[in-house]
Amino acid sequence: MSLEDLMIDLQGQKTNQEDPNQISLEDLFNETFMSKYSSYKSFEEFLIKGNFQVNSEEDINNLPDEFFDRHVNRETKFADWKSMLETANKEYERK
């Protein structure tokens, strides 16, 4: 399972044929979004920069919220992960 698949599963946004209304993280945090709000072209690159070692769903679940929020605040135009996710969802809905 790839990092992207794990992130999609974690967010409950895995696209499948049964629920076409769900959004993949790849679509949500696309290159345009990441370039607009950070110096990264991909969400995966953003995670790597933060030294977040993600090899399984358990790794993602165990990311310390405080450290991840700090990374988001430092590396993006957002104060925390929640703000970043909300903005990504709003921008996706506008498309």
Buried (B, 14 or more C-beta within 10 A) or exposed (E): EEBBBBBBBBBEBBBEEEEEEBBBBBBBBBEEBBEEBBEBEBBBEBBBBBEBEBEEBEBBEEBEEEEBBBBBBEBBEBEBBEBBBEBBEEBBEEE
